[in-house]
Every structure is written in structure tokens, then in C-alpha cells.
Amino acid sequence: MKSTRNTYISKTVSALKPSGIRRFFDLAAEMDNVISLGVGEPDFVTPWHIREAAIQSIEEGYTSYTPNAGIPELRQEISSYVKTRFQVEYSPSEIIVTLGASSAIDTAMRTIIDPGDEVIVVEPCFVSYSPTVTLAGGVPVTVQALKENDFKVLPEQIEAAITDKTIALMICFPNNPTGTLLNKKELEALAEIAKKHDLIVISDEIYAELTYDEEFTSMASIPGMRERTILVNGFSKAFAMTGWRLGYVCAPAEITSAMLKVHQYALMCASTMSQYAGVEALRNGKESVEKMVNSYRQRRNFIVNSFNEMGLSCHIPGGAFYAFPSIESTGLSSQEFAERLLKEKSVAVVPGDVFGESGEGHIRCSYATSMEELREAMKRIQEFVDAL
Ligand SMILES: Cc1ncc(COP(=O)(O)O)c(C=O)c1O
């Protein structure tokens, strides 16, 4: 080891905190009879016709690398899907197939950030955003979407966080963990700020298919935004394909070619079989998605009503598959609540503070869980709250 350092690990990585979600999974894994509302993934198995397409690709011997950006059929399907579904046009050459939305976000950050650049990250949010900014040499500047605004970030909050070092804004609606969806007008207000201050917006739209009341609007479809948006999406949530590690990123040609350099050196290409499954998902998966969305809507209504009835106030999440009730009335911190609920009632939820400061006082409960388990979980949470 070099005498100038006493560890093999870089200072940047040493300073990164491990994901707060994992700690709860690990605790829950050691216990029996746990009902988990902790996991952020569909409880459905990938629809059979999609699995079959992957099996067929293996049978036909498609086992080699693909082009770095992905197979042409899939990029063409993504292009058509994004155009029809979200009203934004990208040619296949402006699309890169990635290893889930996760690698799309990481690649985007590494492509646009120079050392010291600031990226505004709207919290509460998925846990990877700030770490990927840091790992790319940037500085995450967090802005808190607040409970009193139903966790909708306000344009003036973004504007107040902008400095001469700010280059980008990272957003995600429908949101993990709050389920909050921004409507077109609200997105337009954020877009105005991005245009005024010449910011790139990285828009994580992985939950776009999972909305229950209002129509989803893509940030890239707002006039004047296509040229400054990096649109991230993927197959994990909509098609119940988390294990396939398949996502994509769309951006104007100049940004896509730059991202392709990062993607080709770091990742080469997404899994070949998964890409063939992705083609089938986009060509014929609409009906399966509708069925899953209807089922999530029913479960959302049940879980939100149950929380409100037991006195844990919960806004109605417009999308994704998370309820984010307030546990402030119990007097416990979100960590205490989650830890005690797990130990005393064997129900795993995620403490809200792991998603950002304004998540404190809340817990994230995934309702991508069977109705039977949800009913039992709600019964146990009610007992837990009553006994406090
Ligand atoms: C908001 C958000 N973005 C991205 C991801 C990662 O998705 P993928 O499986 O496509 O990498 C998740 C997973 O939970 C998420 O909630």
C-alpha cells in the first residue's frame, strides 16, 4: 500500500454510505414469518410471452454480444413506443439500451459531469441519484419536496438552489418513495426554470406506465425540453422484469453519442436474451401491463384507506407502487418505527429518511404485494400503532 494512504479504498467510496434500504432487507432476511412491504419490485412474474421470447432467443443461438447501443429491433421498438406513448420522437440512433434504469442514470451522470459541477437532486428519491453524482466527481445539491405540498417540488425551490456551478436537475415522477406524480402544468413550471438557467434535466420515468388517476406526461414532451432532457426508462417496473436488467436512455444525438462512449467502455452491452425479451414486451405487452396496473390500483386504494383509517395520514399516490404514510402521530422516528415494527410484528417497511431529509416522519410501504399479505400487514400495523 502507498505510504500516502492507509487503505486500498478511495476517499470518495469510503465516504459513501451504504443504501439504507439494504439494512432492512438484511434484518428481515434473518427472521421468519415476515411480511415485506420493503421491496421496490413487482410481485408478478414476468409475463410468459416475454419469458418465452428470451427462451427462443437462446434456442436460436443468440448468445453473443450485441451492438453496444443494443439490437436494432429493440431500439426501433423503443423509438416507436416512446413516440406513441409519450409523444416524443427519438431516432433509434438517439437511444441506448442499458442495464436497467440504474446504469442509464450512472452513464448519464458520468457523461455530463465535470469535477465540481453541481446537480440538483429532488428528494425524497431513489437512493442512487446522489451517489452516482458523487462517483462522477460532481456535487449533489438536494432540494426537499415537502409533505405539505404532497411531495411535489416547487419551481421556486429549484431556483433557490441554483448556483453558477449547477449543470443539471435530477427528477423522478411518479416518484419512489412518495408515489407523487406531477401533472403537465407542474412539469412545465420546472421546465421553465431549466430553460431559464440552461440546465439539463435527467428525468427518471421508470414508473411512467404505473399511474392510476391522471395521465403521465414525459418531461421530454414539454416544448423546448427534448433538447435538454435525458430521458431514462426501463422494463423493470412496467413489465415486471427487474431481474432482466434492461433499461434505456434517450437523448439528443450529441448527448447519446457521448453516453455511448461511457456505456461501451464500462458495460459493453445489455444482456442479449433480455434484449429479445424487451422486443416482445414492447410489441405485445400492453395487455399484461394493463392487468398489472389495475391490480396495483386496487391495492393502492386499499392500503391508503387503511393507513388513513388507523390515523397514519397518507396522501393518495398518483403512481408507482408505494404508499408513504406519515408516522409523526406515533412520536417515533421513521427508523425507530420501522425497526420496532419489524421486531414486534414482523412487518418490513422502509424508514422514510433513507430517501432524504423530508422523508423523515414517514415510512415507505410497497403495495406490490398480494392482497392477502397486504390485509395481514395492515392488521399487524394497526395492532402495533394501537399498542404504542
Ligand atoms: C425511481 C427508480 N429508478 C430506477 C430504479 C432502478 O431500476 P432498474 O431495475 O431499471 O435498474 C428504481 C428501482 O427501484 C427506481 O425506483
The ligand as an SDF file (V2000), in Angstrom:
LIG
                    3D

 16 16  0  0  0  0  0  0  0  0999 V2000
  -37.0580    5.5390   -9.3100 C   0  0  0  0  0  0  0  0  0  0  0  0
  -36.2430    4.3690   -9.7020 C   0  0  0  0  0  0  0  0  0  0  0  0
  -35.3480    4.4880  -10.6840 N   0  0  0  0  0  0  0  0  0  0  0  0
  -34.5840    3.4530  -11.0590 C   0  0  0  0  0  0  0  0  0  0  0  0
  -34.6840    2.2320  -10.4430 C   0  0  0  0  0  0  0  0  0  0  0  0
  -33.8110    1.1110  -10.9090 C   0  0  0  0  0  0  0  0  0  0  0  0
  -34.4630    0.3940  -11.8860 O   0  0  0  0  0  0  0  0  0  0  0  0
  -33.7600   -0.7200  -12.7770 P   0  0  0  0  0  0  0  0  0  0  0  0
  -34.1900   -2.0380  -12.2430 O   0  0  0  0  0  0  0  0  0  0  0  0
  -34.3040   -0.4840  -14.1470 O   0  0  0  0  0  0  0  0  0  0  0  0
  -32.3020   -0.5100  -12.7020 O   0  0  0  0  0  0  0  0  0  0  0  0
  -35.5930    2.0580   -9.4050 C   0  0  0  0  0  0  0  0  0  0  0  0
  -35.6920    0.7650   -8.6750 C   0  0  0  0  0  0  0  0  0  0  0  0
  -36.2670    0.6560   -7.6220 O   0  0  0  0  0  0  0  0  0  0  0  0
  -36.4040    3.1540   -9.0180 C   0  0  0  0  0  0  0  0  0  0  0  0
  -37.3090    3.0550   -8.0490 O   0  0  0  0  0  0  0  0  0  0  0  0
  1  2  1  0
  2  3  1  0
  2 15  2  0
  3  4  2  0
  4  5  1  0
  5  6  1  0
  5 12  2  0
  6  7  1  0
  7  8  1  0
  8  9  2  0
  8 10  1  0
  8 11  1  0
 12 13  1  0
 12 15  1  0
 13 14  2  0
 15 16  1  0
M  END
$$$$
